[in-house]
C-alpha cells in the first residue's frame, strides 16, 4: 500500500478510486521527471564548470607562451 502526503495529511492508495489512482500515477510520473531534470541540471552545470576551467587554462597557456623570451638561436 503506497502512501502520499498532501498538506501534512496521509492518504493511502488502497483507499483511492479510479480517478484518484490516475491522479496519483500522474503525480508519481511528474516527480520522476522532476528528479530526472534535476539530475540533468547537475550534469550540465558540471559540464559548464569544466569547460570554463578549460577556457581559463587555455588563456593562461597563451599568456605564458607570449611571455616566453625569444630564443637566441637566430
Buried (B, 14 or more C-beta within 10 A) or exposed (E): EEEBEEEEEEBEBEEBEEEEEEEBEEEEEEEEEEEEEEEEEEEEEEEEEEEEEEEEEEEEEEEEEEEEEEEEEE
